[in-house]
Structures are given as structure tokens and as C-alpha cells.
Amino acid sequence: MKKLRIYLDTSIINFLFADDAPDLKKITKELFQDFIKKEKYLFYISDVVIKEIEKTQDEPHKKKLLNVIKDYNLRILTISEEAEKLSLIYIKDKVIPGRKIEDAQHIAITTIHQLDVLLSWNFKHLANINKQRAVKHINERRAIFTL
């Protein structure tokens, strides 16, 4: 049976260290230990995730986040021109606010690479059923694979 292909946005990696959200931190650690480490599924991030992490001002924290990518051997996808264009459509159609371009890029990368799941703790723009429906509608209008 084919393994699920799962995209992790930046929030998932960040919540490994979220002392202010102990329940989500615990679940995230379980995800890494029970699923990612054991390679139960195929896990991906993108260069967008890395760019977001690189913006972290706290150098020791930034290093911890980057080490997660290396330590868990996460597969890194590059945002293609097609994904970049699709992310701008999500913004133009007001599914994602313009100031949240990275969120639109995470969705577009997941869509263009035909991944099965986009995993996020971002309930406002990514893990949000209304946003998912809007993305599905846009993708169907453009005959693009939909999450």
C-alpha cells in the first residue's frame, strides 16, 4: 500500500518547542516520535518552511528548528513557478490575506506536488474548513488536483 505523503508547515516544527501550549506540544512530539521517526508516512517540508525558520530572531531557537529538519531527515520540496502562481491566485481570490503569502505557498506546494495532507497548527488560514473549501473550489475551477 502506498504511504500517505504529508506536508508539514512551519507551525508543526515550531510546536515541538511551544512551552506555552503543552497539549499541542505533546501531540506534536508524539507525531515526530511515533510517525515521522518511524517513517510510517512520507513527510515533506519546503524551502518556504526553511525561509520562515531563517527569519527567527532567536538564534538558539532557530538552530533547534533547523536541526529538526536535519535530525528527522524531512524531504524538502522547492516552490515551483506553478506553485508560486497558484499561491497568488489564492491571495487574489481572498482565500488567504496578502500579508500571509507563505500560508498560500504552503497550500500551493501541497497541491502542485499532489501531497495527501497539509498538516498545520495554523487554524486561521490552513487548518480551517472554510479555507479548505475555498481552495478546493479554486483548484476545481482550474482543474488542479485538490487536497
C-alpha positions in Angstrom: 0.0 0.0 0.0 1.2 3.5 -0.9 2.3 5.6 2.1 0.5 8.9 2.7 2.5 11.9 1.6 2.2 14.6 4.3 3.4 18.2 4.1 4.3 19.9 7.4 4.0 23.6 7.6 6.3 25.7 9.9 3.8 25.7 12.8 4.2 21.9 13.2 8.0 22.2 13.7 7.5 25.3 16.0 5.1 23.4 18.3 7.8 21.0 19.2 9.1 23.8 21.4 5.8 25.5 22.4 6.0 25.6 26.2 3.0 27.9 26.2 0.8 25.2 24.6 1.7 22.0 26.4 -1.1 19.9 24.9 -0.2 20.8 21.3 3.5 20.4 22.1 2.8 16.9 23.5 0.8 15.8 20.4 3.5 17.3 18.1 6.2 15.4 19.9 4.2 12.2 19.5 3.8 12.9 15.8 7.6 13.2 15.4 8.4 10.1 17.6 5.6 7.8 16.5 5.2 8.7 12.9 8.0 10.8 11.4 10.9 9.0 13.1 9.4 5.6 12.3 8.7 6.6 8.7 5.1 5.4 8.9 4.3 8.1 6.2 6.4 10.2 3.9 6.9 13.7 5.4 7.8 16.8 3.4 8.5 20.4 4.1 9.5 23.1 1.6 12.1 25.8 1.1 9.3 28.1 2.3 9.4 26.5 5.7 13.2 26.9 5.8 12.8 30.6 4.8 10.3 31.1 7.6 12.6 29.5 10.1 15.5 31.6 8.9 13.5 34.7 9.9 13.6 33.6 13.5 15.4 36.3 15.5 16.3 34.0 18.4 19.5 32.2 17.1 19.5 29.3 19.5 15.8 28.6 18.8 16.4 29.0 15.0 19.2 26.4 15.3 16.9 24.0 17.1 14.2 24.3 14.4 16.7 23.8 11.6 18.1 20.7 13.5 14.6 19.2 13.5 14.7 19.2 9.7 18.1 17.5 9.6 17.5 15.1 12.5 14.3 13.8 11.1 15.5 13.8 7.5 12.5 15.7 6.3 12.2 15.8 2.5 12.4 19.3 1.1 10.3 20.5 -1.8 11.1 23.6 -3.8 8.3 26.1 -4.6 7.9 25.9 -8.4 6.8 28.7 -10.7 3.5 26.9 -11.0 3.0 26.8 -7.2 4.1 30.4 -6.9 1.4 31.4 -9.4 -1.2 29.3 -7.7 -0.4 30.9 -4.3 -1.0 34.3 -5.8 -4.4 33.1 -7.1 -5.3 32.1 -3.5 -4.4 35.6 -2.4 -6.1 37.4 -5.4 -9.3 35.4 -4.7 -9.0 36.5 -1.0 -8.8 32.9 0.4 -5.5 33.9 2.1 -4.7 37.5 3.0 -1.9 39.1 1.0 0.3 39.5 4.1 0.3 35.7 4.6 1.9 34.7 1.3 3.8 31.9 3.0 0.5 30.3 4.0 -0.7 30.5 0.4 2.6 29.0 -0.7 2.3 26.0 1.7 -1.2 25.3 0.2 0.0 25.7 -3.4 3.1 23.5 -2.9 0.9 20.8 -1.3 -1.5 21.0 -4.2 1.1 21.1 -7.1 3.1 18.2 -5.6 -0.2 16.2 -5.1 0.5 15.5 -1.5 -2.2 13.9 0.5 -2.3 16.1 3.6 -1.2 19.5 4.7 -0.6 19.3 8.4 -0.7 22.6 10.4 -1.5 24.1 13.7 -2.4 27.3 11.9 -6.2 27.2 12.4 -6.8 30.7 11.0 -5.5 30.1 7.4 -4.6 26.5 6.9 -6.3 24.0 9.3 -9.6 25.7 8.6 -12.5 24.0 6.8 -13.8 27.2 5.2 -10.4 28.0 3.7 -10.1 24.3 2.6 -13.4 24.6 0.8 -12.4 27.8 -0.9 -9.1 26.3 -2.0 -10.9 23.2 -3.3 -13.2 25.4 -5.3 -10.3 27.4 -6.9 -8.4 24.2 -7.7 -11.5 22.6 -9.3 -12.1 25.8 -11.4 -8.6 25.5 -12.6 -8.7 21.7 -13.0 -5.9 21.3 -10.4 -5.5 18.4 -8.0 -7.3 19.2 -4.8 -6.5 18.3 -1.2 
